[in-house]
Amino acid sequence: MEEKSGVLRLAKPKLRGLPGLLFSRLPFIVLMIVLQLLLMAGVYLRLSEYIPHFLALQSLFTLAMVFYLSTAEIHVANAALVSNLSEGVCIEGVNSIELTNCDLTANNTKCNGNATFLDAIMIYQSMSGDADSGTSSFTMTDGSLTSKSGHVFHVTNTNAVITLRNVRIVNEDGDGILLSVCADGWSGGSNTATLNAAAQVLTGAIKVGSDSELTLSLTEESSFAGSIDGSIVNASGASVSTGVGTVSVTLDSTSTWTLTGDSYVTAFNGDASCVISNGYTLYVNGVALTGVK
């Protein structure tokens, strides 16, 4: 894990196996050896007043090394997490983060790297070789997620699975975009996302680019008040997409979708009466869905 401007970031080491792992962590290993030698020297020379300092530094770098080695799966529980300037969570490639009963606040005010969007949670693949391609995973249960700037979730150039259960989502950005799945500053992969919501309240617009794909599932008395379309502009105001991609939405009998704008999907699975039109139309493959409330 790499800490950058408060962002929780995952990327697997490029070199494989034990030699690659040791090489990629060489600075930490060298520092640990140096601190151990200093500690031994302090004991040998009876420099007792310096030994606590050596022990404190050694503990600090041991903790840092543990976090840096945690490149595949991160599990955090009962924590308050705050990120300023950068994303709150950034997952690259076949890695995962799970938050349980955490309060995460992100204020992304600067696009990092090749990114052209501001967002609280970014899931992507850079194709730089430092992370294997595959399915990325973000799971959050209970707690809260506050996005002060940009999209709450942004998926690009990868396959991502987002799982939410009973998370209080607060979107303070004026555009009110819950999720965007679209092209960004990287290429070579697909823009594919699955959003599974259980016992979850979702609000805001979902944007799916013309070259992108989304599978949305609402279960266990979940509710979604929002729209789905493919009209997308990035943080600089440049148009990224004007048409919607492939979108499949599934609602169980206990969940509802209240439209806040005309919406466009490829497939709809569930009882149409679970859709509350609110004066708008849900189009399925270009045909208005009938039987809605």
HELIX and SHEET records of a PDB file:
HELIX    1   1 GLY A   17  SER A   24  1                                   8    
HELIX    2   2 LEU A   26  TYR A   44  1                                  19    
HELIX    3   3 ILE A   51  LEU A   69  1                                  19    
HELIX    4   4 ALA A  272  CYS A  274  5                                   3    
SHEET    1   A 8 GLU A   2  LYS A   4  0                                        
SHEET    2   A 8 VAL A   7  LEU A  10 -1                                        
SHEET    3   A 8 VAL A  89  GLU A  92  1                                        
SHEET    4   A 8 ASP A 119  TYR A 124  1                                        
SHEET    5   A 8 HIS A 151  THR A 156  1                                        
SHEET    6   A 8 ILE A 177  VAL A 181  1                                        
SHEET    7   A 8 ALA A 205  VAL A 208  1                                        
SHEET    8   A 8 ILE A 228  ASP A 229  1                                        
SHEET    1   B 8 GLU A  73  ALA A  77  0                                        
SHEET    2   B 8 SER A  96  THR A 100  1                                        
SHEET    3   B 8 THR A 135  THR A 141  1                                        
SHEET    4   B 8 THR A 158  ARG A 165  1                                        
SHEET    5   B 8 ASN A 191  ALA A 198  1                                        
SHEET    6   B 8 SER A 212  THR A 219  1                                        
SHEET    7   B 8 THR A 246  LEU A 251  1                                        
SHEET    8   B 8 ALA A 267  ASN A 269  1                                        
SHEET    1   C 4 ALA A  80  LEU A  85  0                                        
SHEET    2   C 4 ASP A 103  ASN A 108  1                                        
SHEET    3   C 4 SER A 144  SER A 149  1                                        
SHEET    4   C 4 ARG A 168  ASN A 171  1                                        
SHEET    1   D 4 VAL A 201  THR A 203  0                                        
SHEET    2   D 4 SER A 223  GLY A 226  1                                        
SHEET    3   D 4 THR A 256  LEU A 259  1                                        
SHEET    4   D 4 VAL A 275  ILE A 276  1                                        
SHEET    1   E 2 ILE A 232  VAL A 233  0                                        
SHEET    2   E 2 SER A 239  SER A 241 -1                                        
SHEET    1   F 3 SER A 263  VAL A 265  0                                        
SHEET    2   F 3 LEU A 282  VAL A 284  1                                        
SHEET    3   F 3 VAL A 287  ALA A 288 -1                                        
END                                                                             
